[in-house]
Amino acid sequence: MRRAITLDFGDVNTNGDATQGTLERNQDALPAGANILKSYVYQGSKGNMGANMILLTKTHLKKIICASWYTTPEVLGMDIVDQLKTKHENNGMEGSFSKRLPGFTWIGYDPSGVTKGEKAIRKAAWICTPVSAGSTTQVMTNVQQLGKDLLTSNLPMDMHIAELLISDDSAKKLNVKLSILQRTIKLDTSVETNPYGDDSQIA
């Protein structure tokens, strides 16, 4: 009989969705200020290859801004996606990562540097937001399922669940970058009066 897995993602405020610890191993895997909620340390007989990181970025009122999943080293990420695809397809289930976990988007290697200087997101990570998933509840459903998948796929890796609390101002700026990365941004071209100041009048 398989035991139930309950993952701790800390407090989450689901009243109104957002709009557009110590880690000795993989010390640079989490951004400064992040707090580890739960660690699962691999203790099997295989060589430990690294870690899966699930990071929830929240406001100080615990509203989810985004969830991200990445690996250290980052090159393992796509191999794990392929492994999960095979596992689910062999069980007659949906194999596509983004279809199985709706709202998750792969950032890619970010040649434009959108993630530069951001604590909550990094290149080669998968991100999910209340906007892309449709609700905070769906974001949490996704990360619960992802965490369970990672823990039951015989991966010789640690897994760490962490949260990062950011200010409302930082959240506003982050949301712009998230919408760019997830291709959900809409350009506002409504007319403004003198948007560049008096020195920028165009005849």
C-alpha positions in Angstrom: 0.0 0.0 0.0 1.5 3.3 -1.1 1.6 6.1 1.6 0.0 9.4 0.8 2.4 12.3 0.2 1.5 15.7 1.7 3.8 18.6 0.6 4.2 21.7 2.7 4.0 24.9 0.6 3.4 27.3 3.5 0.5 29.6 3.9 -1.2 30.8 0.7 -3.8 33.5 0.5 -6.3 32.5 -2.2 -8.6 35.5 -1.6 -8.1 37.4 -4.9 -5.5 36.2 -7.4 -2.5 38.3 -8.3 -2.6 40.0 -11.7 -0.4 40.4 -14.6 16.5 28.4 6.0 19.8 26.9 5.5 20.8 24.7 2.5 24.2 23.2 2.9 24.2 21.3 -0.4 23.7 23.4 -3.6 24.3 26.6 -1.6 23.6 28.9 -4.6 20.4 27.1 -5.6 18.1 29.5 -3.7 17.9 33.2 -3.9 18.9 35.4 -1.0 16.0 35.7 1.4 14.3 32.5 0.5 13.1 30.2 3.3 13.1 26.5 3.0 9.8 24.9 4.0 10.7 21.3 3.5 13.7 19.3 2.3 13.7 15.7 1.0 17.3 14.5 1.0 18.1 11.5 -1.2 19.4 8.6 0.9 19.4 5.8 -1.7 22.3 3.8 -3.1 22.8 5.8 -6.3 25.1 8.7 -6.7 23.3 12.0 -5.8 23.0 14.0 -9.0 21.7 17.3 -7.6 18.4 18.8 -6.5 14.9 19.7 -7.6 13.9 23.1 -6.4 10.3 24.3 -6.1 10.2 28.0 -5.2 6.9 29.8 -4.4 7.2 33.6 -4.7 4.5 35.4 -2.5 3.7 38.9 -1.3 3.9 39.5 2.4 0.1 38.9 2.4 0.9 35.4 1.1 -0.6 35.9 -2.3 1.1 33.8 -4.9 2.9 35.7 -7.7 4.6 32.7 -9.3 5.8 29.2 -8.7 9.0 28.0 -10.3 10.7 24.6 -10.7 14.3 24.3 -11.6 17.1 21.8 -11.1 20.7 22.1 -10.0 22.6 21.5 -12.2 20.1 23.1 -14.7 21.0 20.7 -17.5 19.1 17.9 -15.7 15.8 19.7 -16.1 14.8 18.6 -19.6 16.0 15.0 -18.9 13.5 14.9 -16.0 10.7 16.3 -18.1 11.4 13.5 -20.6 11.4 11.0 -17.8 8.1 12.2 -16.4 6.6 12.1 -19.9 7.6 8.5 -20.4 6.4 7.5 -16.9 2.9 9.0 -17.5 2.5 7.8 -21.0 3.4 4.3 -19.9 0.6 4.6 -17.3 -1.9 5.7 -20.0 -1.8 9.3 -18.9 -1.0 12.7 -20.5 2.7 12.9 -21.1 3.1 16.6 -22.0 4.4 18.6 -19.1 2.5 21.8 -19.9 -0.8 19.9 -20.6 -0.5 17.8 -17.4 0.3 20.9 -15.4 -1.6 23.7 -17.2 -0.1 27.1 -16.8 3.5 26.0 -16.5 5.8 27.6 -19.1 9.5 26.9 -19.8 11.6 30.1 -19.6 14.3 28.7 -21.8 17.9 30.0 -21.7 16.7 33.6 -21.8 19.1 35.1 -24.3 17.5 38.5 -23.8 18.3 38.5 -20.1 14.7 39.1 -18.9 15.5 37.1 -15.7 18.7 39.0 -14.9 18.6 40.6 -11.5 15.4 38.7 -10.5 15.4 36.5 -7.4 12.2 34.7 -8.2 12.9 33.5 -11.7 16.0 32.1 -13.5 16.8 30.8 -16.9 15.9 27.1 -17.8 13.2 27.1 -15.1 9.5 26.3 -15.5 7.2 29.0 -14.2 3.5 29.0 -13.3 1.3 32.0 -12.3 -2.3 32.6 -11.3 -2.7 34.3 -14.7 -1.3 31.5 -16.8 -3.0 28.7 -14.7 -6.3 30.6 -14.3 -6.2 30.7 -10.5 -4.1 30.4 -7.4 -5.9 27.2 -6.7 -4.7 25.7 -10.0 -1.1 26.9 -9.3 -1.1 25.0 -6.0 -2.7 21.9 -7.6 0.1 22.0 -10.2 2.9 22.2 -7.7 1.4 19.5 -5.4 1.3 17.2 -8.4 4.7 18.1 -9.6 6.2 17.6 -6.2 4.6 14.2 -5.9 5.8 13.3 -9.4 9.4 14.2 -8.6 9.4 12.2 -5.3 7.9 9.0 -6.9 10.1 8.9 -10.1 13.2 7.2 -8.6 15.3 10.3 -9.2 18.6 10.2 -7.3 18.2 13.9 -6.3 17.2 15.9 -3.3 14.1 18.1 -3.4 13.6 21.4 -1.6 10.4 23.4 -1.3 11.0 27.1 -0.5 9.2 30.4 -0.4 10.3 33.9 -1.2 8.4 36.9 0.1 8.6 40.1 -1.9 7.1 43.6 -1.6 4.1 44.7 -3.6 6.3 47.0 -5.7 8.7 44.1 -6.5 5.7 41.9 -7.3 4.4 44.5 -9.8 7.7 44.6 -11.6 8.0 40.9 -11.6 4.5 40.4 -13.1 5.6 42.4 -16.1 8.6 40.1 -16.7 6.4 37.0 -16.1 3.9 38.2 -18.7 6.8 38.7 -21.2 8.2 35.2 -20.5 4.8 33.6 -20.7 3.8 35.5 -23.8 0.7 36.9 -22.1 1.7 40.5 -22.3 -0.6 43.0 -24.1 0.9 46.2 -25.4 -1.1 49.3 -24.3 -1.0 51.7 -27.2 -3.7 54.0 -26.0 -2.9 57.7 -26.7 -1.1 59.7 -24.0 -0.4 63.4 -23.9 3.3 64.2 -24.1 4.5 60.9 -22.6 8.2 61.7 -23.2 8.3 65.3 -21.9 8.5 68.7 -23.6 12.0 67.9 -25.1 10.6 65.0 -27.1 7.9 66.7 -29.2 7.7 65.2 -32.7 6.7 67.6 -35.4 
